[in-house]
């Protein structure tokens, strides 16, 4: 093996381990070394991959084109297809959909000619993603179905899982929760995809449909799959978070606390991880006023949500000081969002601290003034928060105190 190829093998290993900066350094070091067409194609491809990961999409496109040109000189159709596939993805990220479509089709045609089932599956999945982004639902549905069919032939469930997730998300947006549940169920039962990502999402959707016991079964299967694969990242943390929430919703608080603690511990390394997730609210005293036991937070910090949901479970166990400590951690993890302050308000209210609850609800409203749930919570404890009254004027509640000393926030 040539010295260049040995270095390229090392770079590939670095990329597989997400060591992007070190991979880029080694790519730079050998850039001026003489290479044959095969080595040039590999070198340019790895350059494109790392540049794409670093968000330098235009530079990545140049490298993928360089890789394709070298592969064409060498007559290596598999590498040409790979270059087209990555060019399609790069143009897709830039929302240059026509160019993305052209490269995806080129790659798919070559993969089909070569009889590469995995490549064909990715090709149809990529086209499905493109059609979703361009609003072509019927075409996207066909491509996802074709992708799953191909991946099923070779039992490539790791590659199949994203197709099922994208298909089910699209169906949820178009046809609602029950149709999406059917799509996930087809993925698990018909496509035989018991991948933790599919199982976790199905469990989450079952919780949305109030099928909590069923949700726990599938979430536990997701945890088992991810543990067997020895994955110890924010995906495991999300599965634990969902299991904890499911147990909390079925009033199994000891189990809920265990999983939420584990989720929070795992997420110490993943400050940037986001998710659509349940936010438990210890507000059952006010259910008759239209408050729900949970809300759904869109694009919330997983770390923050783990601490906030743990705080709710601790309130239900009357461990208020511990709950307040978790609230502080939840706010710190996503302090520029409203939902952590909403959680803080409910915890303070459970502790009989109405002024602190009012302040927290007011802060939540400050981040999302149009959020009706936040406004409703604030009005519960302070119906005068938005009164047109000077801070030194008498409070409109009739207490005789100055507004700033009474209901002012």
C-alpha positions as CSV (number, residue, x, y, z in Angstrom):
1,X,0.0,0.0,0.0
2,X,1.3,3.5,-0.9
3,X,2.1,6.0,1.8
4,X,-0.7,8.3,0.4
5,X,-3.3,5.5,0.7
6,X,-2.2,4.7,4.2
7,X,-2.7,8.4,5.2
8,X,-6.1,8.4,3.4
9,X,-7.1,5.3,5.4
10,X,-6.2,7.2,8.6
11,X,-8.2,10.2,7.5
12,X,-11.2,8.0,6.8
13,X,-10.9,6.6,10.3
14,X,-10.7,10.2,11.7
15,X,-13.8,11.2,9.8
16,X,-15.7,8.1,11.0
17,X,-14.8,9.2,14.5
18,X,-16.0,12.8,13.8
19,X,-12.5,14.1,14.4
20,X,-13.0,16.7,11.6
21,X,-10.3,19.2,12.5
22,X,-7.6,16.6,12.7
23,X,-8.8,15.1,9.4
24,X,-8.6,18.5,7.7
25,X,-5.1,19.1,9.0
26,X,-3.9,15.8,7.5
27,X,-5.7,16.5,4.2
28,X,-3.9,19.8,4.0
29,X,-0.6,18.1,4.8
30,X,-0.8,15.8,1.8
31,X,-2.5,18.2,-0.6
32,X,0.6,18.9,-2.7
33,X,1.8,15.3,-2.8
34,X,1.7,13.5,-6.2
35,X,-1.4,11.3,-6.5
36,X,-2.9,9.0,-9.1
37,X,-6.6,9.3,-10.1
38,X,-7.9,7.0,-7.4
39,X,-6.0,8.7,-4.7
40,X,-7.1,12.2,-6.0
41,X,-10.7,11.0,-6.0
42,X,-10.5,9.8,-2.3
43,X,-8.6,12.9,-1.2
44,X,-11.1,15.3,-2.8
45,X,-14.0,13.3,-1.4
46,X,-12.7,13.4,2.1
47,X,-12.0,17.1,1.7
48,X,-15.6,17.6,0.6
49,X,-17.0,15.6,3.5
50,X,-15.1,17.5,6.2
51,X,-15.8,20.9,4.6
52,X,-19.5,20.1,4.4
53,X,-19.5,19.2,8.1
54,X,-17.8,22.5,8.9
55,X,-20.6,24.3,7.0
56,X,-18.4,25.3,4.0
57,X,-20.8,24.0,1.4
58,X,-19.5,26.0,-1.6
59,X,-15.9,24.7,-1.0
60,X,-17.3,21.2,-0.4
61,X,-19.0,21.3,-3.8
62,X,-15.7,22.2,-5.5
63,X,-14.0,19.2,-3.9
64,X,-16.8,16.7,-4.8
65,X,-16.6,17.9,-8.4
66,X,-12.8,17.4,-8.2
67,X,-13.5,13.8,-6.9
68,X,-15.9,13.1,-9.7
69,X,-13.5,14.4,-12.4
70,X,-10.7,12.2,-11.1
71,X,-13.1,9.2,-11.0
72,X,-14.2,9.8,-14.6
73,X,-10.6,9.8,-15.7
74,X,-10.2,6.4,-13.9
75,X,-13.5,5.1,-15.2
76,X,-14.6,4.2,-11.7
77,X,-18.4,4.3,-11.8
78,X,-19.0,3.6,-8.1
79,X,-16.9,6.6,-7.2
80,X,-18.6,8.8,-9.8
81,X,-22.0,7.8,-8.3
82,X,-20.7,8.6,-4.8
83,X,-19.6,12.0,-6.0
84,X,-23.0,12.7,-7.6
85,X,-24.7,11.6,-4.4
86,X,-22.7,14.0,-2.3
87,X,-23.0,16.8,-4.8
88,X,-26.8,16.3,-4.7
89,X,-26.8,16.6,-0.9
90,X,-24.6,19.7,-1.0
91,X,-26.8,21.4,-3.5
92,X,-29.9,20.3,-1.5
93,X,-28.5,22.0,1.5
94,X,-28.0,25.2,-0.5
95,X,-31.7,24.9,-1.7
96,X,-30.5,24.6,-5.3
97,X,-33.1,22.0,-5.9
98,X,-32.8,21.5,-9.7
99,X,-29.1,20.8,-9.4
100,X,-29.6,18.5,-6.5
101,X,-32.2,16.6,-8.4
102,X,-29.9,16.2,-11.4
103,X,-27.1,14.8,-9.3
104,X,-29.4,12.5,-7.2
105,X,-30.8,11.0,-10.5
106,X,-27.3,10.6,-11.9
107,X,-26.2,8.7,-8.8
108,X,-29.3,6.5,-8.7
109,X,-28.9,5.6,-12.4
110,X,-25.3,4.4,-11.8
111,X,-26.2,2.6,-8.6
112,X,-29.0,0.8,-10.5
113,X,-26.6,-0.1,-13.4
114,X,-24.1,-1.5,-10.9
115,X,-26.7,-3.4,-9.0
116,X,-25.8,-1.6,-5.7
117,X,-29.0,-2.1,-3.6
118,X,-27.8,0.1,-0.8
119,X,-26.9,2.9,-3.2
120,X,-30.3,2.6,-4.8
121,X,-32.0,2.8,-1.4
122,X,-30.1,5.9,-0.5
123,X,-30.9,7.4,-3.9
124,X,-34.6,7.0,-3.5
125,X,-34.4,8.2,0.1
126,X,-32.6,11.3,-1.1
127,X,-35.2,12.0,-3.7
128,X,-37.9,11.6,-1.1
129,X,-36.2,14.2,1.0
130,X,-35.9,16.5,-2.0
131,X,-39.6,16.1,-2.9
132,X,-40.7,16.9,0.6
133,X,-38.7,20.1,0.5
134,X,-40.3,21.1,-2.8
135,X,-43.8,20.2,-1.7
136,X,-44.3,17.1,-3.9
137,X,-45.9,14.8,-1.3
138,X,-47.1,12.1,-3.7
139,X,-43.6,11.8,-5.3
140,X,-42.0,11.8,-1.9
141,X,-44.2,9.0,-0.6
142,X,-43.3,6.8,-3.6
143,X,-39.6,7.4,-3.1
144,X,-39.7,6.6,0.6
145,X,-41.7,3.4,-0.1
146,X,-39.2,2.3,-2.8
147,X,-36.3,3.2,-0.4
148,X,-37.7,1.0,2.4
149,X,-38.4,-1.9,-0.1
150,X,-34.7,-1.8,-1.2
151,X,-33.3,-1.5,2.3
152,X,-35.5,-4.4,3.4
153,X,-34.0,-6.7,0.8
154,X,-30.5,-6.3,2.3
155,X,-31.7,-5.8,5.9
156,X,-30.1,-2.3,6.0
157,X,-32.2,-1.0,8.9
158,X,-29.7,1.7,9.8
159,X,-30.2,3.3,6.4
160,X,-34.0,2.5,6.4
161,X,-34.7,4.3,9.6
162,X,-34.3,7.9,8.3
163,X,-36.6,7.0,5.4
164,X,-39.3,5.9,7.8
165,X,-38.8,9.0,10.0
166,X,-39.1,11.4,7.1
167,X,-42.1,9.6,5.6
168,X,-43.9,9.5,8.9
169,X,-43.2,13.2,9.6
170,X,-44.5,14.1,6.2
171,X,-47.6,12.1,6.8
172,X,-48.1,13.7,10.2
173,X,-48.0,17.2,8.7
174,X,-50.4,16.2,5.9
175,X,-52.8,13.7,7.5
176,X,-52.4,14.0,11.3
177,X,-51.4,11.9,14.2
178,X,-53.3,8.6,13.5
179,X,-52.0,8.4,9.9
180,X,-48.5,9.0,11.2
181,X,-48.9,6.2,13.8
182,X,-49.9,3.9,11.0
183,X,-46.8,4.8,9.0
184,X,-44.5,4.1,12.0
185,X,-46.3,0.8,12.6
186,X,-45.8,-0.2,9.0
187,X,-42.1,0.6,9.4
188,X,-41.8,-1.6,12.4
189,X,-44.1,-4.5,11.4
190,X,-44.0,-4.5,7.6
191,X,-40.5,-3.2,7.0
192,X,-39.1,-5.1,10.1
193,X,-37.3,-1.9,11.1
194,X,-36.8,-2.2,14.9
195,X,-34.2,0.6,14.9
196,X,-34.1,2.7,18.0
197,X,-34.8,6.0,16.1
198,X,-38.1,4.5,14.7
199,X,-39.1,2.9,18.0
200,X,-38.4,6.1,20.0
201,X,-40.4,8.3,17.6
202,X,-43.3,5.7,17.6
203,X,-43.3,5.8,21.4
204,X,-43.3,9.5,21.4
205,X,-46.3,9.6,19.0
206,X,-48.1,7.0,21.1
207,X,-47.7,9.3,24.1
208,X,-49.3,12.1,22.0
209,X,-52.2,9.7,21.4
210,X,-52.5,9.0,25.2
211,X,-51.4,5.4,24.7
212,X,-48.9,5.6,27.5
213,X,-48.6,1.9,28.4
214,X,-47.9,1.0,24.7
215,X,-45.5,3.9,24.5
216,X,-43.4,2.5,27.4
217,X,-43.2,-0.9,25.6
218,X,-41.7,0.6,22.4
219,X,-39.5,3.1,24.2
220,X,-38.0,0.3,26.3
221,X,-37.3,-1.6,23.0
222,X,-35.6,1.5,21.7
223,X,-33.5,1.7,24.9
224,X,-32.6,-2.0,24.5
225,X,-31.5,-1.5,20.8
226,X,-29.4,1.5,21.6
227,X,-27.7,-0.2,24.5
228,X,-27.0,-3.3,22.4
229,X,-25.3,-1.0,19.9
230,X,-23.2,0.5,22.7
231,X,-24.4,4.0,21.8
232,X,-24.0,6.5,24.7
233,X,-24.9,9.8,23.2
234,X,-27.7,12.3,23.1
235,X,-29.9,9.8,21.2
236,X,-29.7,7.5,24.3
237,X,-30.5,10.6,26.5
238,X,-33.6,11.3,24.4
239,X,-34.8,7.8,24.7
240,X,-34.3,7.9,28.5
241,X,-36.0,11.3,28.6
242,X,-39.1,9.9,26.8
243,X,-39.2,6.9,29.0
244,X,-39.1,9.1,32.1
245,X,-41.9,11.3,30.8
246,X,-44.0,8.2,29.9
247,X,-43.6,6.9,33.4
248,X,-44.5,10.3,34.9
249,X,-47.6,10.4,32.8
250,X,-48.7,7.1,34.2
251,X,-47.8,8.2,37.8
252,X,-44.9,5.8,38.2
253,X,-42.7,8.5,39.7
254,X,-39.8,6.4,41.1
255,X,-39.2,5.0,37.6
256,X,-39.7,8.4,36.0
257,X,-37.1,10.0,38.3
258,X,-34.5,7.3,37.5
259,X,-34.7,7.8,33.8
260,X,-34.9,11.6,33.9
261,X,-31.8,11.7,36.1
262,X,-30.0,9.5,33.7
263,X,-31.1,11.6,30.7
264,X,-29.9,14.8,32.5
265,X,-26.5,13.2,33.3
266,X,-26.0,12.1,29.7
267,X,-26.9,15.5,28.4
268,X,-24.1,17.3,30.3
269,X,-22.0,16.7,27.2
270,X,-24.6,17.9,24.7
271,X,-25.5,21.5,25.4
272,X,-26.6,22.1,21.8
273,X,-28.9,19.1,21.4
274,X,-32.5,20.0,20.5
275,X,-35.8,18.2,20.2
276,X,-39.6,18.5,20.1
277,X,-40.5,17.2,23.5
278,X,-43.1,17.0,26.3
279,X,-42.9,19.6,29.1
280,X,-44.6,18.3,32.3
281,X,-46.4,20.8,34.4
282,X,-47.2,20.2,38.1
283,X,-50.4,22.3,37.9
284,X,-53.1,19.7,38.6
285,X,-54.7,22.0,41.2
286,X,-55.7,24.3,38.3
287,X,-56.9,21.6,35.8
288,X,-60.4,23.0,36.2
289,X,-59.2,26.3,34.7
290,X,-58.1,24.6,31.5
291,X,-54.4,23.9,32.3
292,X,-52.9,20.7,30.8
293,X,-50.5,18.3,32.6
294,X,-48.1,18.9,29.8
295,X,-47.2,21.1,26.8
296,X,-45.2,20.3,23.7
297,X,-42.0,22.4,23.3
298,X,-40.8,22.8,19.7
299,X,-37.0,22.8,19.3
300,X,-36.3,22.9,23.0
301,X,-32.9,22.1,24.7
302,X,-32.9,18.4,25.6
303,X,-30.7,19.2,28.6
304,X,-33.1,21.9,29.8
305,X,-36.1,19.6,29.3
306,X,-34.5,16.8,31.2
307,X,-34.0,19.0,34.3
308,X,-37.5,20.7,34.0
309,X,-39.3,17.4,33.7
310,X,-37.4,16.0,36.6
311,X,-38.4,19.1,38.6
312,X,-42.1,18.3,37.9
313,X,-41.7,14.7,39.1
314,X,-40.0,16.0,42.3
315,X,-42.9,18.4,42.9
316,X,-45.3,15.5,42.6
317,X,-43.2,13.8,45.3
318,X,-43.4,16.9,47.5
319,X,-39.6,17.4,47.2
320,X,-39.8,21.1,46.5
321,X,-36.3,22.2,47.3
322,X,-34.8,19.6,45.0
323,X,-37.3,20.7,42.3
324,X,-36.2,24.3,42.6
325,X,-32.6,23.2,42.1
326,X,-33.5,21.3,38.9
327,X,-35.4,24.4,37.7
328,X,-32.3,26.5,38.1
329,X,-30.4,24.0,35.9
330,X,-33.1,23.9,33.4
331,X,-33.1,27.7,33.0
332,X,-29.3,27.8,32.8
333,X,-29.4,25.3,29.9
334,X,-31.8,27.4,27.8
335,X,-32.1,30.8,29.4
336,X,-33.1,32.6,26.3
337,X,-36.4,30.7,25.9
338,X,-39.7,31.1,27.6
339,X,-40.6,27.5,28.6
340,X,-38.0,27.1,31.4
341,X,-39.5,30.1,33.1
342,X,-43.0,28.7,32.7
343,X,-41.8,25.5,34.5
344,X,-40.2,27.7,37.2
345,X,-43.6,29.5,37.7
346,X,-45.4,26.2,38.3
347,X,-42.8,24.9,40.8
348,X,-42.8,28.2,42.7
349,X,-46.6,28.2,42.8
350,X,-46.5,24.6,44.2
351,X,-44.2,25.9,46.9
352,X,-46.6,28.8,47.7
353,X,-44.3,31.4,46.3
354,X,-46.8,33.5,44.3
355,X,-44.7,36.5,43.8
356,X,-41.8,34.4,42.4
357,X,-44.3,32.5,40.2
358,X,-45.7,35.7,38.9
359,X,-42.2,36.9,38.0
360,X,-41.4,33.7,36.3
361,X,-44.6,33.6,34.2
362,X,-44.0,37.3,33.3
363,X,-40.4,36.4,32.1
364,X,-41.9,33.5,30.0
365,X,-44.3,35.9,28.4
366,X,-41.4,38.3,27.7
367,X,-39.8,35.7,25.5
368,X,-43.0,34.7,23.8
369,X,-45.6,37.5,24.1
370,X,-48.1,35.7,21.8
371,X,-48.0,32.4,23.6
372,X,-51.5,32.0,25.0
373,X,-50.5,29.3,27.5
374,X,-47.9,31.6,29.0
375,X,-50.3,34.5,29.2
376,X,-53.0,32.3,30.8
377,X,-50.5,31.1,33.5
378,X,-49.5,34.7,34.2
379,X,-53.2,35.8,34.4
380,X,-53.8,33.0,36.9
381,X,-51.5,34.5,39.5
382,X,-51.5,38.1,38.4
383,X,-54.5,39.4,36.5
384,X,-53.1,42.9,36.8
385,X,-49.6,42.3,35.3
386,X,-50.5,44.3,32.2
387,X,-52.5,47.0,34.0
388,X,-51.9,50.6,32.8
389,X,-50.9,51.8,36.2
390,X,-47.9,53.7,37.5
391,X,-45.6,51.7,39.8
392,X,-46.2,54.1,42.7
393,X,-50.0,54.3,42.1
394,X,-52.4,52.2,44.2
395,X,-52.7,48.6,43.0
396,X,-56.0,48.1,41.1
397,X,-56.6,44.9,43.1
398,X,-57.8,47.1,46.0
399,X,-55.2,46.1,48.5
400,X,-54.2,49.7,49.3
401,X,-50.6,49.0,48.5
402,X,-48.5,50.6,45.8
403,X,-48.7,48.7,42.5
404,X,-44.9,47.9,42.6
405,X,-45.3,46.4,46.1
406,X,-48.4,44.3,45.1
407,X,-49.1,43.1,41.6
408,X,-46.4,45.0,39.8
409,X,-43.7,42.8,38.1
